[in-house]
Amino acid sequence: MNTQYKWLILLLIFGCISCESDDDASTTGGEVVITSGNADFSKYVSLGNSLAAGFTDGALFIAGQENSMPNILAKQFALAGGGEFTQPLMNDNIGGALVAGTPTLNPRFYFYSDPNPDPPNESGPRLLGTTPGDDTPEIPTTEITNIISGPFNNMGIPGAKSFHLPAAGYGNVAGLPSMANPYFVRIASGPTASVLGDAMAQNPTFFSLWIGNNDVLGYALSGGDGTDPITDETIFTQAYNAIVTTLTSGQAKGVAFNIPDVTSIPHFTTVPYNPVPLDAATAGAVNQGYAAYNAGLLQIEGLGGIDEAERKARTIEFAAGQNAVVIEDESLTNLTGSGLPNYRHATAEDLLILPSSSFIGTTVGGNPLLINGVSVPLEDKWVLIPAEQQEISAATTTFNTIISTAIQQAGLAFVDANTILKEASENGVMFDDFLLQDDLVFGGAFSLDGVHPTARGYAFLVNKAIESINATYGSNLPMVKAVDYPTFYSALLK
């Protein structure tokens, strides 16, 4: 073939490729035109719990709300016809709130750096305003009973479970503290209003929905002690399906998130099972206190009440070095009829909740012989034993199946938060040039409360939502950049 014709063919090929690229990018005059596809972002409303509200570092505050997942998403929607997005901002960056002048909700955490770290090193998350030796937190300025006028596009209500969103009266101040939610009390359109009703009154054209976490998280945060049970499957099914049906009743489109595995977040993986350092003399003294208990186990084994494996698992024995805490375990064989409690050492399979870190090693009533986690076993509320973890896992799987079915039937965009956050906990995830991991404080993905994402973590989830929205509705919303979102908020920010 003539060389001249070869080059002509190559030029024609490259020309065709160039034309196709221009069409795919939706360019006008060299600039990319952002389009909404077959979605309509003009009236965007977000529903959910604390994860939708922008809760971070243990509180709701202005800076966190401004970096909430829905607010970040709304800014991208604005590039493709999205309208104004309003949020019920708190009064300050302290976090927390008052009810009738009484501090009721705690301020946010901040990272305290010990100026004299050799030893002791007291660096770590602390309530805003507190320092070692001064445990007086900052006083919030947000008064819950001062109702603010809406409507608000961000209807994320911290603490809400699935069945709370359609519940009338969830914002009635008279129902506090048990039958109403202080965050919704502050913004509800009336005492008989529901979160879902106030959202629908805005006639949304697009919505995001992230609800269901608290239906299992409440049980986990309470150590599975029964004070905050997992939501009944039938109730969850009815509530979730009702929410999706209502939200889509006006032909609105949307994106929904499923429930992460709560046991993989730092709140349950930070405190080790063996945080007790003892010297030989102290270990021997503690063992004397458990001598009668251990002898009783031997006697019960001899009578056939328990087998050797359970007797060994229940035996309490401390040694010089790092020791596992002692816990109560209701799943053990009940020996109370023989005068023996259900005690054992924790193992690597047990998950200690984050607040236990400041409780283990404290004394009961100042008595140096009564040490929590050592001579005084930890109550159920401090630990998730394997049986409780299995309950949480089973419920999460069931609820996520219900969510997946409802989303598929409604044709909504979907974000698999469960898989995403599991990957962050196991291997870390790359967000631009940053590796997000689940390590408390410096991992970048989770805030100082060990449950809620950092601003950068929320932004990462926004990009996952955008990917799904673009794929589902044919839009071409751009991604957000990791560098624009922080992982810490200064203690000076108030």
Backbone hydrogen bonds, N-H to C=O, Kabsch-Sander energy under -0.5 kcal/mol:
donor,donor_aa,acceptor,acceptor_aa,energy
5,Y,2,N,-0.7
6,K,2,N,-1.7
7,W,3,T,-2.1
8,L,4,Q,-1.6
9,I,5,Y,-2.5
10,L,6,K,-2.2
11,L,7,W,-2.3
12,L,8,L,-2.1
13,I,9,I,-2.3
14,F,10,L,-2.6
15,G,11,L,-2.1
16,C,12,L,-2.1
17,I,13,I,-2.4
18,S,14,F,-2.4
19,C,15,G,-2.1
20,E,16,C,-2.4
21,S,17,I,-2.3
22,D,18,S,-2.0
23,D,19,C,-1.8
24,D,20,E,-2.2
25,A,21,S,-1.8
26,S,23,D,-1.1
27,T,22,D,-1.2
28,T,31,E,-2.6
31,E,28,T,-1.5
33,V,25,A,-0.5
33,V,26,S,-3.0
34,I,32,V,-0.6
38,N,473,Y,-2.9
39,A,36,S,-2.0
45,V,206,F,-2.1
46,S,153,N,-2.9
47,L,208,S,-2.7
48,G,155,M,-1.0
49,N,210,W,-1.3
52,A,49,N,-1.1
53,A,49,N,-1.5
54,G,50,S,-1.4
55,F,50,S,-1.9
56,T,59,A,-2.3
59,A,56,T,-1.7
61,F,59,A,-0.5
62,I,92,D,-1.9
65,Q,61,F,-2.4
66,E,62,I,-2.6
67,N,63,A,-1.1
68,S,65,Q,-1.8
72,I,68,S,-2.4
73,L,69,M,-2.3
74,A,70,P,-2.6
75,K,71,N,-1.5
76,Q,72,I,-1.2
77,F,73,L,-2.2
78,A,74,A,-2.0
79,L,76,Q,-1.1
80,A,77,F,-2.3
81,G,78,A,-0.9
82,G,77,F,-2.5
83,G,41,F,-1.0
86,T,84,E,-0.5
89,L,87,Q,-2.0
93,N,494,K,-0.8
97,A,105,L,-1.4
98,L,142,T,-3.1
99,V,102,T,-2.3
102,T,99,V,-1.5
104,T,97,A,-2.8
105,L,97,A,-1.8
108,R,94,I,-2.9
109,F,57,D,-3.0
110,Y,126,R,-2.6
112,Y,110,Y,-0.7
112,Y,124,G,-2.8
114,D,112,Y,-0.6
122,E,120,P,-0.8
124,G,112,Y,-2.5
126,R,110,Y,-2.4
128,L,108,R,-3.0
130,T,127,L,-2.4
131,T,134,D,-2.5
134,D,131,T,-3.0
138,E,128,L,-2.7
143,E,141,T,-0.6
144,I,98,L,-3.0
144,I,142,T,-0.6
146,N,143,E,-1.5
147,I,145,T,-1.4
148,I,186,R,-2.7
153,N,86,T,-0.8
154,N,86,T,-1.9
155,M,46,S,-3.1
155,M,153,N,-1.0
157,I,48,G,-2.5
157,I,155,M,-0.5
160,A,157,I,-2.2
164,H,161,K,-1.3
165,L,161,K,-0.9
165,L,162,S,-0.9
167,A,164,H,-1.0
169,G,193,A,-1.5
170,Y,167,A,-1.1
170,Y,193,A,-0.7
171,G,193,A,-0.7
172,N,169,G,-1.7
173,V,171,G,-0.6
175,G,172,N,-2.3
176,L,173,V,-1.5
179,M,175,G,-2.8
180,A,175,G,-0.9
181,N,170,Y,-2.7
185,V,181,N,-2.8
186,R,182,P,-1.5
187,I,184,F,-1.0
188,A,184,F,-2.3
193,A,190,G,-1.6
196,L,165,L,-2.9
198,D,194,S,-2.4
199,A,195,V,-1.8
200,M,196,L,-2.6
201,A,197,G,-1.8
202,Q,199,A,-1.4
203,N,200,M,-2.2
205,T,43,K,-2.4
206,F,43,K,-1.9
207,F,253,K,-1.6
208,S,45,V,-1.5
209,L,255,V,-2.1
210,W,47,L,-1.9
215,D,212,G,-0.7
216,V,213,N,-1.6
217,L,213,N,-3.2
218,G,214,N,-1.4
220,A,216,V,-1.8
221,L,217,L,-3.3
222,S,218,G,-1.3
223,G,220,A,-1.9
224,G,219,Y,-2.6
225,D,222,S,-1.3
231,T,215,D,-1.7
236,F,232,D,-2.6
237,T,233,E,-2.7
238,Q,234,T,-2.4
239,A,235,I,-2.6
240,Y,236,F,-3.0
241,N,237,T,-2.2
242,A,238,Q,-1.9
243,I,239,A,-2.3
244,V,240,Y,-2.3
245,T,241,N,-2.5
246,T,242,A,-2.3
247,L,243,I,-2.6
248,T,244,V,-2.0
249,S,246,T,-1.1
251,Q,248,T,-1.9
253,K,205,T,-1.9
255,V,207,F,-2.0
256,A,413,A,-2.2
257,F,209,L,-2.3
258,N,415,V,-1.6
262,V,260,P,-1.0
264,S,261,D,-1.8
265,I,262,V,-1.3
267,H,450,G,-2.2
268,F,265,I,-2.3
269,T,265,I,-0.6
270,T,266,P,-1.4
271,V,352,L,-0.5
276,V,323,N,-2.2
278,L,321,G,-2.3
283,A,279,D,-2.6
284,G,280,A,-2.3
285,A,281,A,-1.9
286,V,282,T,-2.4
287,N,283,A,-2.3
288,Q,284,G,-1.4
289,G,285,A,-0.9
289,G,286,V,-0.7
290,Y,286,V,-0.8
290,Y,287,N,-0.7
291,A,288,Q,-1.0
294,N,290,Y,-2.6
295,A,291,A,-2.4
296,G,292,A,-2.1
297,L,293,Y,-1.8
298,L,294,N,-1.8
299,Q,295,A,-2.0
300,I,296,G,-2.4
301,E,297,L,-2.5
302,G,298,L,-2.1
303,L,299,Q,-1.3
304,G,301,E,-1.5
305,G,300,I,-2.7
306,I,300,I,-0.5
311,R,307,D,-2.2
312,K,308,E,-2.4
313,A,309,A,-2.1
314,R,310,E,-1.9
315,T,311,R,-1.1
317,E,315,T,-0.6
321,G,278,L,-3.1
323,N,276,V,-2.3
325,V,273,Y,-2.0
326,V,373,G,-2.1
327,I,344,R,-3.1
328,E,378,L,-2.1
329,D,342,N,-2.5
332,L,329,D,-1.5
335,L,333,T,-0.7
338,S,335,L,-1.7
339,G,336,T,-1.5
340,L,335,L,-2.1
343,Y,341,P,-1.3
344,R,327,I,-1.6
345,H,313,A,-0.6
346,A,325,V,-2.8
350,D,347,T,-1.8
351,L,384,L,-2.2
352,L,271,V,-0.6
352,L,350,D,-0.5
353,I,382,W,-2.0
354,L,267,H,-1.6
356,S,353,I,-1.8
357,S,354,L,-2.0
358,S,355,P,-1.2
359,F,356,S,-1.2
360,I,356,S,-2.8
361,G,372,N,-2.6
362,T,359,F,-2.1
364,V,367,N,-0.6
364,V,370,L,-1.9
365,G,363,T,-0.7
367,N,364,V,-1.8
370,L,367,N,-1.6
371,I,369,L,-0.8
372,N,362,T,-3.0
372,N,370,L,-0.5
373,G,376,V,-3.6
374,V,371,I,-2.0
375,S,371,I,-0.7
376,V,371,I,-2.5
378,L,326,V,-2.9
382,W,379,E,-1.9
383,V,380,D,-1.6
384,L,351,L,-3.3
385,I,383,V,-0.7
388,E,385,I,-0.7
389,Q,385,I,-2.1
390,Q,386,P,-2.2
391,E,387,A,-1.5
392,I,388,E,-2.0
393,S,389,Q,-2.6
394,A,390,Q,-2.5
395,A,391,E,-2.3
396,T,392,I,-2.6
397,T,393,S,-2.3
398,T,394,A,-2.3
399,F,395,A,-3.1
400,N,396,T,-2.6
401,T,397,T,-1.7
402,I,398,T,-1.9
403,I,399,F,-2.6
404,S,400,N,-2.7
405,T,401,T,-2.3
406,A,402,I,-2.1
407,I,403,I,-2.5
408,Q,404,S,-2.5
409,Q,405,T,-2.3
410,A,406,A,-1.6
411,G,407,I,-0.8
411,G,408,Q,-0.7
412,L,407,I,-2.1
413,A,254,G,-2.4
415,V,256,A,-2.4
416,D,414,F,-0.5
417,A,415,V,-1.9
420,I,416,D,-2.2
421,L,417,A,-2.6
422,K,418,N,-1.5
423,E,419,T,-2.1
424,A,420,I,-1.7
425,S,421,L,-1.8
426,E,422,K,-1.9
427,N,423,E,-2.7
428,G,423,E,-1.8
429,V,436,L,-2.4
431,F,434,F,-3.3
434,F,431,F,-2.2
436,L,429,V,-3.4
436,L,434,F,-0.7
437,Q,435,L,-0.6
437,Q,443,G,-2.9
438,D,424,A,-0.8
442,F,440,L,-1.8
443,G,439,D,-1.8
445,A,437,Q,-1.7
446,F,437,Q,-0.6
447,S,452,H,-3.4
450,G,447,S,-1.9
454,T,445,A,-1.8
456,R,486,P,-1.5
458,Y,454,T,-2.6
459,A,455,A,-2.2
460,F,456,R,-2.1
461,L,457,G,-1.8
462,V,458,Y,-2.0
463,N,459,A,-1.9
464,K,460,F,-1.5
465,A,461,L,-2.1
466,I,462,V,-2.8
467,E,463,N,-2.4
468,S,464,K,-1.7
469,I,465,A,-2.8
470,N,466,I,-3.0
471,A,467,E,-2.0
472,T,468,S,-2.3
473,Y,469,I,-2.9
474,G,470,N,-1.5
475,S,469,I,-0.5
476,N,35,T,-1.8
484,D,481,K,-1.2
485,Y,482,A,-2.1
493,L,490,S,-1.2
494,K,492,L,-0.8
